[in-house]
Amino acid sequence: MKKKTVIPRKRHGPPATGKGEPVVVRMHPPQLTALDDWIAQQPRPFPSRPEAVRRLVALGLKAKR
């Protein structure tokens, strides 16, 4: 009997970095529209929504109070 070759399935998306903790956030349509508008104002290549959220959080945390 021949041995069967097992081919591992390819994962979708970028490779996992093993760093960071996933955060799930629900956003209302007006918030998503504002986020998409902000993304459209950024230089190409446009950031993805998750990257845009990371950048905006970083900007908010750096802002002086």
Residue, then its C-alpha position, 0 to 999 in steps of 0.5 A: m500500500k502506498k503512503k499518502t502524502v499530506i499537503p498542509r493547507k495554506r493559510h489566508g492573509p499575512p503571516a502571524t507575527g505572534k505579537g499583540e492581542p486581538v481587539v474586536v470593536r463594533m462601529h456604527p455606520p457614521q464612524l465607519t464613514a469617518l474612518d473610510d474618509w480618513i483612510a482616503q486622505q492618506p498617501r498611497p498605499f492606503p492603510s487597511r481599516p485595522e491599520a488606520v485604527r492603530r494609527l488613529v489610536a497612536l495619534g490620540l495617545k500622543a496628543k497633549r491634554 
